[in-house]
Amino acid sequence: MRKPHSDAYSPSPGTAPKFTMNKNAVFLPPARLRFTALVLFCLAAPLLIAFRAVLPGMVAWTLSFTAAMLTRDGAFLRRLGVLLVCIAILAVAPINTDTSNAHFFALGTLFFLVIAGPALVLGRTDPGVIRFQMLPRRFRWLDLFYVLISMPLSLLVFRFYFGIVNPEVPGHWHLPAQPDSEAIWRLFIGINCVGIWDELFFVNTVYAVLRSMFPYRVANAAQAVVYATVLYRMAFTGIGPPIIYIFALTQGTFIEQSKSLLYILIVHLIVDAFLLASIMGHHYPGMFLRHF
């Protein structure tokens, strides 16, 4: 009789659960099945969210879930399954820059679900996978350096991206022809709320769950795909995806080393400040210094 395997996930190939196969059946080893499921997950995300290619996206989504099932690893299936559900939710979310009350509610509700849902589900079944650790365990000068260097880097990147290569992108955020305090406040709140959500979902949820199943570099590369996908759909077209992808990699690396949400939230809000200034400069060049 075959001994039932443990439900606890172990990334070590030496401890991967084994199962008996029919001699005529063809299966990949569990480690390859896990990697295949991840690749298909990374393919399904842009197809469904960025390009709204429903048929090929659902094929990739279904194959990813199937590969996860074939691993016969309950914890892996549960964790990747939670992320696949998040991708399905975001695929139907109205991801754009509208700042109306109705859009705030509609998008905010779905954005909240993909943060709260995985935290509640995995909090019961896989405690410790998702943690909201705000403060660092110890002070590191490298963390402070990362925060400080984000300021000049943000300035240079937005000057290059919005000022030279894709000057039409700031126009994706709509503002009235004449400055309006309510519209500006709505833009400010929307940009910063989405910025906070970015780190709570992409880094603290997607990366954290993937990191519990894969090595750091693999998990980080995969979460950056989801990060760039959603922000491309939001507004960052042109050369936005590679820029966002690199930024997502640095945020994943930073939380891997610091284990703290505080620093990555500060960095993102700094980036958002330069984003807001670029948008305002685009719409009201007489009121704000365009491109700083």
BELDA-V823841 format. One record per helix or strand. SS is the DSSP state (2 for helix, 1 for strand). FROM is the first residue (numbers start at 1). LEN is the number of residues. If there is no record, write none. Layout:
BEGIN
SS&FROM&LEN + SS&FROM&LEN
END
This chain:
BEGIN
2&13&3 + 2&30&21 + 2&54&17 + 2&74&19 + 2&101&25 + 2&141&25 + 2&169&4 + 2&181&31 + 2&216&19 + 2&240&19 + 2&261&23
END
